Amino acid sequence: MDRIVVATALARLPAAQREVLTLARYADLTQPPIAARAGLPLGTVESHAHRGLLPLREDLTPALRPGP
């Protein structure tokens, strides 16, 4: 169930943010290798990661809280 929730939250992100976060999590890459792999400046990768984590956190926080 958690995988479905995370996949759904990732799908809501713009493609660039989704790619950066997916490479960080599932390919276990840090930002410099992500920048090289994606052909983006490091600052852009950092911005995509930051901007992608904010809505992802908002989407996932209610799903991670235990129910009553």
N, C-alpha and C positions, 0 to 999 in steps of 0.2 A: 504494500500500500504506500509506503514512504517513497518508493521510486516513482510511482505514478504522480504523487503530489509534487515532487521535485521536478519531474519531467514537464508537468503542466506549467509550473511556475517559470521554468526556463523557456518554454515555448512562448510565453507572453513577452519576453524581452526582445528588443531589436536584435537582428542577426549578429551584428558586430559584438555586442555585449555578451550574447549567448555563446559565441565562438570563444571569446577570451575566457569566460568562466568555465566553459566545458574543457578547454585545454588545461586550465589550471587544476581543475578537480580530477578529471578522468585520465588525462595524459600526464598528470603530476609534473607540470611545467611551471617554472617561475616566470615572472613577467619578461625578463630579457629574452629567454628562448621563445616565448610566445610572440614577442615583437618580431624576432627574426623569422619565425615560421610563418607568421601572418603577413609579413612585409609591411609592418606598421611601425611608426616611431614609438619608442618606449613610453613617452608621455601620453600618447593616444591609448596605448594598452592600459596604462595606469588609470586613465580617465574612464575607459570602458569598464574596467573591473569595479571601480568605485561606484559609478553610476548604475551598474548592473546589480551590485549587491544590495543597494538600498531597496528597490522594489521587491527583490527576491526575499530579503529579510522580512519585509512587510507581509508578503504572501505566505511565507512559511511559518512565521511566529504563531499564528492561531492554530495551525495544524499540529504544531509540536507541543502545545500546552495540553496537559492531561485533562480529561473531561471530569465533570462533577461526580 
